[in-house]
């Protein structure tokens, strides 16, 4: 149909419609597609962008309240998991404990998105096990959600994990990883003190739930909300 934001076809939008929604130029939209920020498919030589990924981008720009810094976001998550975030001061820890008493993790979730920068990448499927064995790397999201119950099974030839930001370029070069919408690898790069201990192979339940909750897939968002004991709006 046609409307204020241009042509919308079912669950997809044209590049010009996305540009108007987000207040950016069409070239910037195409760059966001190439970077994996927006999910899109090319049909008849035209990019058609997934509406859910556009709405997710819009929500990220109008979140209520101040965003938590990466260190404080991880501190809050560690407290929620019953661990002590040693990189924070006693006063910061006390403040975050109070926030957790006053607000649920589900309610705080939108303000924790600065904990990492998400990179949607594509690599050869045969390389994924070797990438998963790289250190330090901690699996998260749909890759390990089955460990916490529910009916989510790991996706074949797909890997989602946290890595230090400093490891990103090395992995891209070593495995010839490419950015783009048709990804089979989601790397959450942390540009802050690495919060995971050496022996941890999978993220704790609260972190896995948040990563599911931020997915563009409605089924994964529902699973994340259930893990957090909330609901998916």
N, CA, C and O of each residue as an XYZ file, in Angstrom:
932
protein
N       0.841     -1.186      0.000
C       0.000      0.000      0.000
C       0.879      1.240      0.000
O       2.085      1.160      0.234
N       0.245      2.421     -0.273
C       0.997      3.675     -0.273
C       0.542      4.518      0.907
O      -0.636      4.519      1.262
N       1.484      5.239      1.515
C       1.147      6.061      2.660
C       2.251      7.041      2.921
O       3.110      7.275      2.071
N       2.226      7.615      4.104
C       3.200      8.650      4.452
C       4.626      8.160      4.309
O       5.505      8.922      3.905
N       4.869      6.904      4.633
C       6.236      6.405      4.633
C       6.569      5.642      3.354
O       7.568      4.923      3.312
N       5.763      5.782      2.323
C       6.096      5.130      1.064
C       5.478      3.754      0.966
O       4.557      3.402      1.704
N       6.008      2.992      0.039
C       5.405      1.705     -0.250
C       5.764      0.670      0.798
O       6.934      0.502      1.141
N       4.745     -0.030      1.311
C       4.958     -1.123      2.247
C       4.330     -2.374      1.660
O       3.143     -2.368      1.332
N       5.089     -3.438      1.522
C       4.600     -4.672      0.937
C       4.612     -5.742      2.001
O       5.651     -6.350      2.259
N       3.440     -5.987      2.640
C       3.373     -7.003      3.680
C       4.270     -6.644      4.844
O       4.049     -5.649      5.534
N       5.300     -7.477      5.058
C       6.202     -7.266      6.191
C       7.527     -6.652      5.762
O       8.512     -6.743      6.496
N       7.572     -6.025      4.582
C       8.808     -5.409      4.107
C       8.550     -3.975      3.671
O       7.415     -3.580      3.406
N       9.632     -3.205      3.602
C       9.562     -1.810      3.169
C      10.621     -1.559      2.104
O      11.660     -2.219      2.077
N      10.348     -0.602      1.231
C      11.346     -0.193      0.248
C      12.437      0.620      0.934
O      12.250      1.108      2.049
N      13.568      0.762      0.269
C      14.684      1.534      0.816
C      14.261      2.973      1.079
O      14.600      3.530      2.123
N      13.531      3.581      0.161
C      13.106      4.975      0.355
C      12.159      5.108      1.540
O      12.210      6.102      2.265
N      11.291      4.113      1.746
C      10.377      4.156      2.882
C      11.127      4.045      4.195
O      10.802      4.731      5.164
N      12.138      3.175      4.227
C      12.956      3.016      5.441
C      13.727      4.296      5.717
O      13.826      4.727      6.865
N      14.274      4.904      4.673
C      15.025      6.149      4.835
C      14.157      7.220      5.473
O      14.620      7.956      6.344
N      12.891      7.316      5.044
C      12.001      8.328      5.611
C      11.653      8.012      7.055
O      11.585      8.908      7.896
N      11.435      6.738      7.336
C      11.111      6.346      8.714
C      12.243      6.666      9.678
O      12.019      7.166     10.781
N      13.462      6.370      9.243
C      14.607      6.518     10.130
C      15.249      7.897     10.058
O      16.123      8.223     10.860
N      14.816      8.702      9.100
C      15.384     10.042      8.970
C      16.809     10.027      8.451
O      17.630     10.855      8.847
N      17.109      9.071      7.550
C      18.448      8.984      6.965
C      18.300      8.968      5.441
O      17.185      8.987      4.920
N      19.420      8.932      4.739
C      19.380      8.904      3.280
C      19.281      7.461      2.788
O      19.670      6.542      3.507
N      18.769      7.246      1.575
C      18.738      5.892      1.013
C      20.113      5.216      0.967
O      20.209      4.023      1.254
N      21.203      5.960      0.607
C      22.512      5.299      0.654
C      22.870      4.786      2.048
O      23.508      3.743      2.194
N      22.445      5.545      3.082
C      22.725      5.081      4.443
C      21.936      3.807      4.749
O      22.439      2.913      5.429
N      20.706      3.723      4.250
C      19.909      2.503      4.456
C      20.611      1.316      3.804
O      20.717      0.243      4.398
N      21.096      1.521      2.562
C      21.785      0.420      1.880
C      23.065      0.030      2.619
O      23.438     -1.142      2.642
N      23.737      1.013      3.220
C      24.929      0.704      4.020
C      24.551     -0.101      5.262
O      25.272     -1.020      5.651
N      23.421      0.243      5.883
C      22.962     -0.487      7.065
C      22.584     -1.923      6.705
O      22.755     -2.835      7.514
N      22.077     -2.119      5.503
C      21.792     -3.472      5.032
C      23.095     -4.248      4.875
O      23.202     -5.391      5.319
N      24.085     -3.618      4.241
C      25.378     -4.269      4.020
C      26.071     -4.610      5.339
O      26.777     -5.614      5.435
N      25.865     -3.768      6.351
C      26.483     -3.985      7.658
C      25.714     -4.987      8.504
O      26.168     -5.367      9.583
N      24.546     -5.421      8.022
C      23.747     -6.363      8.787
C      22.896     -5.728      9.863
O      22.296     -6.431     10.676
N      22.834     -4.393      9.881
C      22.030     -3.687     10.878
C      20.551     -3.843     10.570
O      19.728     -3.966     11.476
N      20.217     -3.838      9.278
C      18.844     -4.042      8.836
C      18.771     -5.344      8.041
O      19.643     -5.630      7.221
N      17.726     -6.126      8.291
C      17.526     -7.374      7.559
C      16.779     -7.079      6.263
O      15.752     -6.400      6.277
N      17.288     -7.587      5.150
C      16.666     -7.287      3.861
C      16.951     -8.393      2.861
O      17.880     -9.183      3.030
N      16.135     -8.435      1.816
C      16.330     -9.372      0.715
C      16.226     -8.597     -0.593
O      15.502     -7.605     -0.683
N      16.950     -9.055     -1.595
C      16.917     -8.391     -2.885
C      15.959     -9.143     -3.808
O      16.136    -10.333     -4.070
N      14.955     -8.438     -4.288
C      13.947     -9.027     -5.167
C      13.852     -8.169     -6.430
O      13.553     -6.977     -6.355
N      14.100     -8.762     -7.557
C      14.028     -8.013     -8.807
C      14.948     -6.822     -8.857
O      14.614     -5.802     -9.459
N      16.118     -6.938     -8.225
C      17.079     -5.848     -8.225
C      16.812     -4.770     -7.192
O      17.551     -3.787     -7.133
N      15.752     -4.926     -6.353
C      15.413     -3.933     -5.313
C      15.565     -4.557     -3.934
O      15.220     -5.718     -3.713
N      16.091     -3.758     -3.015
C      16.158     -4.202     -1.633
C      14.799     -4.021     -0.972
O      14.198     -2.951     -1.067
N      14.310     -5.067     -0.299
C      13.099     -5.012      0.505
C      13.496     -5.303      1.942
O      14.022     -6.373      2.246
N      13.241     -4.348      2.818
C      13.751     -4.390      4.192
C      12.682     -4.917      5.137
O      11.522     -4.510      5.078
N      13.095     -5.833      6.011
C      12.191     -6.413      7.005
C      11.682     -5.338      7.963
O      12.474     -4.608      8.560
N      10.361     -5.241      8.107
C       9.754     -4.205      8.947
C      10.208     -4.328     10.400
O      10.467     -3.322     11.061
N      10.303     -5.567     10.896
C      10.676     -5.758     12.301
C      12.053     -5.179     12.599
O      12.270     -4.618     13.673
N      12.990     -5.310     11.652
C      14.331     -4.773     11.898
C      14.322     -3.247     11.886
O      15.111     -2.614     12.587
N      13.427     -2.654     11.088
C      13.296     -1.193     11.070
C      12.694     -0.713     12.387
O      13.168      0.261     12.971
N      11.650     -1.398     12.853
C      11.008     -1.010     14.116
C      11.976     -1.147     15.283
O      11.975     -0.325     16.200
N      12.799     -2.187     15.244
C      13.809     -2.377     16.290
C      14.786     -1.207     16.305
O      15.183     -0.730     17.368
N      15.169     -0.750     15.110
C      16.097      0.388     15.009
C      15.440      1.657     15.522
O      16.088      2.473     16.178
N      14.148      1.831     15.224
C      13.417      3.000     15.712
C      13.330      2.996     17.230
O      13.544      4.023     17.875
N      13.017      1.842     17.792
C      12.884      1.739     19.243
C      14.197      2.059     19.940
O      14.208      2.683     21.001
N      15.296      1.631     19.344
C      16.608      1.873     19.957
C      16.929      3.357     20.035
O      17.708      3.783     20.887
N      16.322      4.153     19.137
C      16.623      5.589     19.112
C      15.712      6.409     20.018
O      15.948      7.602     20.212
N      14.664      5.781     20.580
C      13.730      6.527     21.429
C      13.515      5.842     22.774
O      12.462      5.984     23.394
N      14.516      5.105     23.210
C      14.367      4.397     24.469
C      14.214      5.369     25.637
O      14.911      6.383     25.680
N      13.311      5.080     26.592
C      13.133      5.963     27.732
C      14.300      5.853     28.706
O      14.858      4.773     28.901
N      14.664      6.974     29.312
C      15.715      6.951     30.315
C      17.095      6.842     29.694
O      17.238      6.646     28.487
N      18.093      6.971     30.528
C      19.470      6.922     30.055
C      19.916      5.493     29.878
O      19.556      4.615     30.663
N      20.711      5.258     28.830
C      21.270      3.935     28.604
C      22.379      3.670     29.616
O      23.111      4.586     29.991
N      22.503      2.436     30.053
C      23.593      2.039     30.939
C      24.879      1.945     30.123
O      24.857      1.483     28.982
N      25.982      2.372     30.693
C      27.279      2.180     30.055
C      27.545      0.669     29.989
O      26.937     -0.092     30.742
N      28.454      0.222     29.092
C      28.733     -1.221     29.011
C      29.114     -1.835     30.352
O      28.607     -2.896     30.716
N      30.015     -1.167     31.097
C      30.446     -1.726     32.376
C      29.317     -1.850     33.376
O      29.232     -2.848     34.092
N      28.441     -0.846     33.438
C      27.320     -0.892     34.373
C      26.247     -1.872     33.901
O      25.595     -2.522     34.717
N      26.068     -1.978     32.595
C      25.106     -2.955     32.075
C      25.531     -4.373     32.452
O      24.716     -5.172     32.913
N      26.808     -4.674     32.252
C      27.288     -5.998     32.631
C      27.253     -6.188     34.135
O      26.997     -7.292     34.615
N      27.507     -5.126     34.883
C      27.420     -5.219     36.340
C      26.018     -5.592     36.792
O      25.851     -6.445     37.664
N      25.018     -4.964     36.210
C      23.635     -5.270     36.549
C      23.303     -6.720     36.206
O      22.646     -7.413     36.984
N      23.758     -7.174     35.043
C      23.485     -8.549     34.641
C      24.187     -9.554     35.548
O      23.642    -10.616     35.848
N      25.386     -9.215     35.980
C      26.106    -10.128     36.880
C      25.415    -10.203     38.253
O      25.343    -11.272     38.858
N      24.918     -9.082     38.725
C      24.171     -9.093     39.982
C      22.886     -9.901     39.836
O      22.498    -10.627     40.751
N      22.224     -9.773     38.679
C      20.999    -10.542     38.433
C      21.293    -12.037     38.411
O      20.431    -12.849     38.748
N      22.519    -12.401     38.012
C      22.915    -13.807     37.963
C      23.501    -14.289     39.284
O      23.942    -15.434     39.384
N      23.510    -13.423     40.306
C      24.038    -13.804     41.613
C      25.541    -13.721     41.725
O      26.132    -14.300     42.635
N      26.173    -12.997     40.797
C      27.630    -12.831     40.817
C      27.986    -11.396     41.188
O      27.159    -10.490     41.081
N      29.242    -11.201     41.629
C      29.693     -9.862     41.987
C      30.548     -9.275     40.864
O      31.550     -9.878     40.480
N      30.172     -8.111     40.331
C      30.961     -7.470     39.272
C      32.161     -6.725     39.874
O      32.038     -5.571     40.285
N      33.296     -7.380     39.921
C      34.466     -6.830     40.614
C      35.045     -5.592     39.944
O      35.856     -4.888     40.546
N      34.644     -5.317     38.711
C      35.178     -4.141     38.016
C      34.480     -2.843     38.430
O      34.914     -1.758     38.044
N      33.401     -2.948     39.215
C      32.660     -1.772     39.663
C      32.991     -1.421     41.101
O      33.413     -2.275     41.881
N      32.795     -0.159     41.442
C      33.032      0.304     42.818
C      31.900     -0.180     43.721
O      30.817     -0.495     43.227
N      32.127     -0.245     45.036
C      31.062     -0.644     45.966
C      29.819      0.236     45.847
O      28.702     -0.264     45.981
N      29.993      1.542     45.598
C      28.834      2.421     45.486
C      28.034      2.119     44.226
O      26.804      2.161     44.248
N      28.730      1.812     43.117
C      28.028      1.438     41.884
C      27.255      0.139     42.079
O      26.117      0.008     41.627
N      27.880     -0.815     42.753
C      27.217     -2.097     42.989
C      25.973     -1.901     43.848
O      24.927     -2.496     43.587
N      26.097     -1.067     44.867
C      24.944     -0.788     45.735
C      23.810     -0.144     44.946
O      22.644     -0.491     45.131
N      24.152      0.791     44.072
C      23.135      1.464     43.256
C      22.437      0.474     42.334
O      21.215      0.513     42.191
N      23.208     -0.412     41.708
C      22.620     -1.375     40.789
C      21.760     -2.400     41.527
O      20.730     -2.833     41.011
N      22.176     -2.784     42.718
C      21.336     -3.695     43.518
C      19.981     -3.048     43.801
O      18.943     -3.707     43.747
N      20.005     -1.771     44.097
C      18.750     -1.062     44.370
C      17.882     -1.008     43.111
O      16.663     -1.161     43.194
N      18.502     -0.792     41.945
C      17.730     -0.756     40.710
C      17.045     -2.095     40.442
O      15.902     -2.142     39.986
N      17.758     -3.176     40.731
C      17.175     -4.497     40.520
C      16.024     -4.777     41.478
O      15.084     -5.493     41.135
N      16.101     -4.210     42.681
C      14.993     -4.380     43.629
C      13.764     -3.586     43.184
O      12.626     -4.005     43.399
N      14.014     -2.429     42.560
C      12.915     -1.535     42.205
C      12.302     -1.841     40.839
O      11.114     -1.595     40.627
N      13.106     -2.378     39.904
C      12.631     -2.632     38.552
C      13.054     -4.026     38.105
O      14.139     -4.497     38.444
N      12.192     -4.669     37.349
C      12.512     -5.998     36.838
C      13.542     -5.901     35.721
O      13.696     -4.859     35.084
N      14.241     -7.004     35.498
C      15.215     -7.035     34.412
C      14.513     -6.864     33.071
O      15.077     -6.300     32.134
N      13.290     -7.350     32.986
C      12.507     -7.188     31.758
C      12.291     -5.698     31.453
O      12.404     -5.266     30.306
N      11.981     -4.932     32.487
C      11.740     -3.507     32.304
C      13.038     -2.762     31.985
O      13.031     -1.798     31.220
N      14.138     -3.207     32.566
C      15.420     -2.545     32.351
C      16.080     -2.952     31.031
O      17.015     -2.291     30.578
N      15.608     -4.022     30.420
C      16.264     -4.599     29.243
C      16.580     -3.588     28.137
O      17.693     -3.613     27.612
N      15.642     -2.687     27.755
C      15.962     -1.760     26.659
C      17.128     -0.834     26.946
O      17.721     -0.282     26.019
N      17.471     -0.652     28.230
C      18.542      0.275     28.593
C      19.893     -0.422     28.718
O      20.883      0.201     29.100
N      19.934     -1.720     28.395
C      21.171     -2.489     28.529
C      21.806     -2.804     27.181
O      22.726     -3.620     27.115
N      21.339     -2.179     26.107
C      21.771     -2.551     24.769
C      23.178     -2.103     24.429
O      23.744     -2.551     23.432
N      23.754     -1.225     25.238
C      25.131     -0.799     24.965
C      26.164     -1.789     25.495
O      27.367     -1.539     25.422
N      25.690     -2.907     26.026
C      26.641     -3.877     26.589
C      27.570     -4.451     25.519
O      28.662     -4.924     25.832
N      27.135     -4.411     24.252
C      27.957     -4.930     23.159
C      27.452     -4.356     21.842
O      26.330     -3.856     21.754
N      28.298     -4.436     20.823
C      27.910     -4.038     19.470
C      27.719     -5.311     18.649
O      28.612     -6.156     18.587
N      26.561     -5.442     18.024
C      26.226     -6.667     17.296
C      26.731     -6.589     15.857
O      26.527     -5.596     15.159
N      27.400     -7.670     15.435
C      27.898     -7.777     14.063
C      27.292     -9.028     13.438
O      27.568    -10.146     13.871
N      26.461     -8.826     12.412
C      25.880     -9.938     11.664
C      26.802    -10.270     10.501
O      27.006     -9.450      9.607
N      27.354    -11.468     10.517
C      28.395    -11.840      9.563
C      28.069    -13.182      8.897
O      27.228    -13.949      9.365
N      28.749    -13.422      7.819
C      28.603    -14.708      7.144
C      29.973    -15.314      6.928
O      30.893    -14.667      6.429
N      30.085    -16.585      7.318
C      31.304    -17.345      7.092
C      30.957    -18.689      6.492
O      29.783    -19.047      6.395
N      31.961    -19.428      6.092
C      31.695    -20.755      5.547
C      31.179    -21.651      6.671
O      31.763    -21.669      7.754
N      30.100    -22.390      6.435
C      29.539    -23.241      7.506
C      30.558    -24.175      8.149
O      30.471    -24.451      9.346
N      31.525    -24.664      7.370
C      32.520    -25.582      7.935
C      33.453    -24.899      8.918
O      34.111    -25.569      9.714
N      33.520    -23.550      8.873
C      34.390    -22.809      9.793
C      33.720    -22.527     11.147
O      34.409    -22.210     12.117
N      32.412    -22.637     11.222
C      31.714    -22.256     12.448
C      32.199    -23.027     13.682
O      32.378    -22.406     14.730
N      32.423    -24.358     13.613
C      32.953    -25.041     14.803
C      34.315    -24.514     15.239
O      34.604    -24.435     16.433
N      35.157    -24.150     14.258
C      36.478    -23.616     14.602
C      36.347    -22.217     15.213
O      37.079    -21.874     16.142
N      35.426    -21.418     14.700
C      35.192    -20.104     15.293
C      34.682    -20.260     16.720
O      35.097    -19.522     17.613
N      33.786    -21.214     16.936
C      33.226    -21.450     18.269
C      34.293    -21.865     19.274
O      34.132    -21.663     20.478
N      35.390    -22.450     18.774
C      36.462    -22.900     19.664
C      37.501    -21.816     19.942
O      38.398    -22.017     20.760
N      37.387    -20.671     19.270
C      38.326    -19.569     19.506
C      38.166    -19.047     20.935
O      37.083    -19.119     21.517
N      39.235    -18.532     21.476
C      39.205    -17.985     22.834
C      39.720    -16.558     22.846
O      40.670    -16.247     22.127
N      39.113    -15.669     23.653
C      37.898    -15.921     24.438
C      36.633    -15.733     23.604
O      36.501    -14.746     22.879
N      35.717    -16.670     23.708
C      34.423    -16.608     23.036
C      33.406    -17.296     23.932
O      33.663    -18.378     24.458
N      32.248    -16.661     24.105
C      31.185    -17.193     24.972
C      29.889    -17.262     24.169
O      29.412    -16.245     23.665
N      29.330    -18.443     24.051
C      28.111    -18.636     23.263
C      26.899    -18.035     23.969
O      26.830    -17.987     25.198
N      25.955    -17.583     23.164
C      24.754    -16.958     23.737
C      23.580    -17.126     22.779
O      23.690    -17.807     21.760
N      22.463    -16.503     23.115
C      21.296    -16.463     22.244
C      20.759    -17.828     21.886
O      20.753    -18.747     22.705
N      20.306    -17.949     20.647
C      19.664    -19.181     20.199
C      20.633    -20.365     20.203
O      20.194    -21.514     20.234
N      21.937    -20.105     20.172
C      22.918    -21.189     20.175
C      22.870    -22.005     21.455
O      23.112    -23.212     21.428
N      22.561    -21.362     22.575
C      22.573    -22.074     23.866
C      21.250    -21.985     24.624
O      21.167    -22.445     25.762
N      20.218    -21.404     24.019
C      18.941    -21.216     24.729
C      18.356    -22.527     25.233
O      17.691    -22.548     26.269
N      18.598    -23.637     24.502
C      18.045    -24.929     24.900
C      18.554    -25.389     26.264
O      17.926    -26.224     26.914
N      19.687    -24.846     26.693
C      20.236    -25.234     27.997
C      19.373    -24.755     29.158
O      19.502    -25.241     30.282
N      18.497    -23.800     28.878
C      17.672    -23.217     29.937
C      16.201    -23.606     29.801
O      15.322    -22.911     30.312
N      15.933    -24.718     29.110
C      14.568    -25.196     28.961
C      13.885    -24.587     27.755
O      14.521    -23.914     26.943
N      12.593    -24.823     27.641
C      11.857    -24.321     26.503
C      12.036    -25.231     25.301
O      12.657    -26.289     25.401
N      11.496    -24.823     24.175
C      11.511    -25.674     22.988
C      12.407    -25.139     21.882
O      12.248    -25.511     20.719
N      13.348    -24.269     22.236
C      14.261    -23.730     21.226
C      15.445    -24.675     21.034
O      16.214    -24.925     21.962
N      15.573    -25.186     19.833
C      16.712    -26.050     19.519
C      17.785    -25.219     18.821
O      17.457    -24.252     18.132
N      19.060    -25.575     18.984
C      20.120    -24.830     18.296
C      19.910    -24.869     16.785
O      19.542    -25.907     16.234
N      20.143    -23.748     16.120
C      20.005    -23.707     14.669
C      21.242    -24.325     14.019
O      22.373    -24.031     14.405
N      21.011    -25.177     13.034
C      22.127    -25.796     12.319
C      22.907    -24.741     11.552
O      22.332    -23.813     10.983
N      24.223    -24.897     11.546
C      25.096    -23.973     10.805
C      24.856    -22.522     11.177
O      24.781    -21.649     10.312
N      24.736    -22.273     12.480
C      24.528    -20.912     12.977
C      25.222    -20.790     14.328
O      25.185    -21.712     15.144
N      25.852    -19.645     14.553
C      26.554    -19.420     15.817
C      26.310    -18.000     16.294
O      26.431    -17.045     15.526
N      25.964    -17.869     17.578
C      25.819    -16.555     18.214
C      26.693    -16.553     19.457
O      26.626    -17.479     20.265
N      27.518    -15.512     19.617
C      28.474    -15.517     20.721
C      28.954    -14.112     21.054
O      28.834    -13.180     20.259
N      29.508    -13.994     22.269
C      30.184    -12.771     22.699
C      31.686    -12.933     22.492
O      32.251    -14.005     22.708
N      32.316    -11.841     22.067
C      33.764    -11.805     21.933
C      34.250    -10.434     22.384
O      33.465     -9.485     22.388
N      35.522    -10.297     22.764
C      36.071     -8.956     22.987
C      36.162     -8.213     21.653
O      36.417     -8.828     20.618
N      35.961     -6.927     21.673
C      36.061     -6.116     20.460
C      37.415     -6.321     19.776
O      37.499     -6.318     18.547
N      38.475     -6.499     20.575
C      39.820     -6.650     20.020
C      39.986     -7.927     19.198
O      40.934     -8.032     18.420
N      39.086     -8.898     19.353
C      39.186    -10.153     18.622
C      38.463    -10.102     17.277
O      38.673    -10.966     16.426
N      37.618     -9.097     17.083
C      36.743     -9.061     15.916
C      37.516     -9.034     14.597
O      37.250     -9.849     13.715
N      38.456     -8.122     14.451
C      39.199     -7.994     13.208
C      39.987     -9.264     12.903
O      40.075     -9.685     11.749
N      40.556     -9.870     13.934
C      41.309    -11.119     13.761
C      40.414    -12.217     13.185
O      40.812    -12.925     12.260
N      39.203    -12.356     13.734
C      38.286    -13.390     13.241
C      37.826    -13.091     11.819
O      37.708    -13.997     10.994
N      37.568    -11.812     11.537
C      37.142    -11.449     10.183
C      38.204    -11.824      9.161
O      37.881    -12.363      8.103
N      39.473    -11.545      9.464
C      40.548    -11.836      8.528
C      40.813    -13.332      8.430
O      40.978    -13.864      7.333
N      40.855    -14.009      9.565
C      41.212    -15.430      9.583
C      40.188    -16.274      8.838
O      40.551    -17.217      8.134
N      38.899    -15.935      8.993
C      37.847    -16.769      8.405
C      37.131    -16.084      7.233
O      36.101    -16.570      6.766
N      37.670    -14.971      6.765
C      37.092    -14.251      5.619
C      35.611    -13.972      5.833
O      34.788    -14.222      4.953
N      35.281    -13.452      7.010
C      33.886    -13.177      7.345
C      33.416    -11.922      6.627
O      34.155    -10.944      6.510
N      32.177    -11.963      6.148
C      31.602    -10.846      5.413
C      30.337    -10.346      6.110
O      29.552    -11.135      6.636
N      30.152     -9.019      6.105
C      28.932     -8.445      6.647
C      27.813     -8.574      5.626
O      28.057     -8.586      4.420
N      26.582     -8.672      6.121
C      25.457     -8.742      5.203
C      24.226     -9.320      5.846
O      24.289     -9.868      6.947
N      23.097     -9.201      5.163
C      21.827     -9.640      5.739
C      21.688    -11.148      5.855
O      21.024    -11.626      6.775
N      22.292    -11.913      4.954
C      22.169    -13.375      4.989
C      23.288    -13.950      5.847
O      24.217    -14.577      5.340
N      23.186    -13.730      7.142
C      24.272    -14.092      8.052
C      24.021    -15.448      8.713
O      22.882    -15.890      8.859
N      25.108    -16.085      9.104
C      25.019    -17.314      9.893
C      25.877    -17.224     11.147
O      26.136    -18.220     11.821
N      26.309    -16.000     11.439
C      27.170    -15.755     12.598
C      26.816    -14.392     13.197
O      26.854    -13.374     12.506
N      26.476    -14.383     14.472
C      26.175    -13.131     15.181
C      27.200    -12.990     16.294
O      27.217    -13.781     17.237
N      28.054    -11.979     16.181
C      29.082    -11.729     17.182
C      28.737    -10.452     17.940
O      28.571     -9.390     17.341
N      28.630    -10.565     19.261
C      28.382     -9.429     20.140
C      29.746     -8.992     20.671
O      30.308     -9.641     21.553
N      30.277     -7.892     20.137
C      31.621     -7.443     20.505
C      31.562     -6.498     21.698
O      30.839     -5.502     21.678
N      32.329     -6.818     22.734
C      32.332     -6.041     23.973
C      33.557     -5.138     24.012
O      34.690     -5.618     24.054
N      33.324     -3.826     23.997
C      34.408     -2.859     24.091
C      34.439     -2.307     25.511
O      34.181     -1.125     25.739
N      34.752     -3.166     26.444
C      34.741     -2.841     27.881
C      35.494     -3.965     28.574
O      35.872     -4.937     27.921
N      35.722     -3.862     29.874
C      36.352     -4.997     30.559
C      35.579     -6.284     30.269
O      34.358     -6.333     30.420
N      36.304     -7.324     29.852
C      35.679     -8.616     29.534
C      35.090     -9.199     30.818
O      35.826     -9.458     31.770
N      33.767     -9.411     30.855
C      33.140     -9.800     32.125
C      33.177    -11.294     32.426
O      32.924    -11.693     33.562
N      33.486    -12.129     31.436
C      33.380    -13.575     31.612
C      34.681    -14.177     32.136
O      35.769    -13.796     31.704
N      34.562    -15.113     33.063
C      35.723    -15.868     33.533
C      36.193    -16.827     32.449
O      35.448    -17.141     31.520
N      37.427    -17.288     32.571
C      38.025    -18.142     31.546
C      37.251    -19.430     31.323
O      37.174    -19.910     30.192
N      36.675    -19.999     32.375
C      36.040    -21.309     32.266
C      34.621    -21.240     31.703
O      34.016    -22.281     31.447
N      34.076    -20.036     31.504
C      32.694    -19.901     31.045
C      32.623    -20.074     29.530
O      33.265    -19.342     28.777
N      31.824    -21.064     29.093
C      31.652    -21.314     27.662
C      30.341    -20.754     27.142
O      30.214    -20.473     25.950
N      29.356    -20.589     28.034
C      28.040    -20.083     27.641
C      27.638    -18.950     28.568
O      27.957    -18.973     29.757
N      26.939    -17.960     28.032
C      26.471    -16.828     28.830
C      25.407    -17.287     29.821
O      24.709    -18.268     29.568
N      25.277    -16.577     30.960
C      24.230    -16.931     31.922
C      22.836    -16.681     31.372
O      22.670    -15.990     30.366
N      21.849    -17.239     32.027
C      20.473    -17.220     31.549
C      19.972    -15.812     31.245
O      19.345    -15.596     30.208
N      20.237    -14.849     32.130
C      19.728    -13.490     31.920
C      20.285    -12.877     30.649
O      19.573    -12.163     29.944
N      21.546    -13.144     30.346
C      22.175    -12.591     29.142
C      21.606    -13.261     27.895
O      21.292    -12.588     26.914
N      21.476    -14.576     27.934
C      20.890    -15.313     26.814
C      19.476    -14.806     26.542
O      19.093    -14.600     25.390
N      18.708    -14.607     27.608
C      17.330    -14.126     27.466
C      17.285    -12.754     26.809
O      16.448    -12.514     25.940
N      18.169    -11.854     27.211
C      18.202    -10.520     26.610
C      18.535    -10.581     25.124
O      17.946     -9.859     24.319
N      19.473    -11.438     24.767
C      19.841    -11.555     23.353
C      18.682    -12.100     22.531
O      18.479    -11.673     21.395
N      17.922    -13.029     23.083
C      16.727    -13.515     22.398
C      15.685    -12.408     22.289
O      15.026    -12.253     21.261
N      15.550    -11.643     23.366
C      14.549    -10.583     23.415
C      14.806     -9.502     22.371
O      13.868     -8.844     21.920
N      16.062     -9.313     21.985
C      16.425     -8.290     21.010
C      16.459     -8.816     19.580
O      16.867     -8.104     18.663
N      16.030    -10.066     19.390
C      16.029    -10.664     18.067
C      14.959    -10.043     17.178
O      13.985     -9.474     17.671
N      15.147    -10.154     15.870
C      14.126     -9.713     14.914
C      13.062    -10.792     14.696
O      12.050    -10.542     14.042
N      13.290    -11.986     15.243
C      12.359    -13.107     15.111
C      11.378    -13.085     16.289
O      11.791    -13.151     17.446
N      10.077    -12.991     15.987
C       9.067    -12.894     17.048
C       9.090    -14.110     17.960
O       8.867    -13.977     19.163
N       9.356    -15.298     17.414
C       9.393    -16.507     18.231
C      10.527    -16.452     19.250
O      10.358    -16.857     20.400
N      11.687    -15.949     18.820
C      12.823    -15.828     19.732
C      12.560    -14.760     20.790
O      12.944    -14.923     21.948
N      11.902    -13.658     20.390
C      11.572    -12.622     21.373
C      10.643    -13.165     22.448
O      10.815    -12.864     23.629
N       9.670    -13.954     22.050
C       8.762    -14.556     23.037
C       9.516    -15.472     23.983
O       9.267    -15.469     25.189
N      10.434    -16.253     23.441
C      11.226    -17.158     24.283
C      12.070    -16.361     25.270
O      12.177    -16.737     26.437
N      12.671    -15.259     24.811
C      13.471    -14.415     25.711
C      12.625    -13.824     26.819
O      13.040    -13.795     27.977
N      11.436    -13.351     26.467
C      10.536    -12.768     27.455
C      10.132    -13.803     28.490
O      10.059    -13.498     29.680
N       9.868    -15.027     28.045
C       9.503    -16.092     28.981
C      10.643    -16.423     29.922
O      10.421    -16.685     31.104
N      11.872    -16.412     29.399
C      13.025    -16.697     30.240
C      13.218    -15.625     31.303
O      13.692    -15.906     32.404
N      12.840    -14.376     30.958
C      12.965    -13.282     31.926
C      11.757    -13.188     32.842
O      11.737    -12.386     33.776
N      10.745    -14.014     32.571
C       9.548    -13.978     33.410
C       8.645    -12.828     33.102
O       7.825    -12.438     33.934
N       8.781    -12.261     31.891
C       7.950    -11.137     31.500
C       7.102    -11.487     30.306
O       6.691    -12.634     30.137
N       6.843    -10.503     29.481
C       6.065    -10.723     28.263
C       6.626     -9.872     27.154
O       7.250     -8.837     27.388
N       6.391    -10.327     25.943
C       6.894     -9.614     24.766
C       5.834     -8.679     24.253
O       4.783     -9.119     23.789
N       6.103     -7.368     24.333
C       5.176     -6.389     23.822
C       5.292     -6.240     22.319
O       4.570     -5.443     21.720
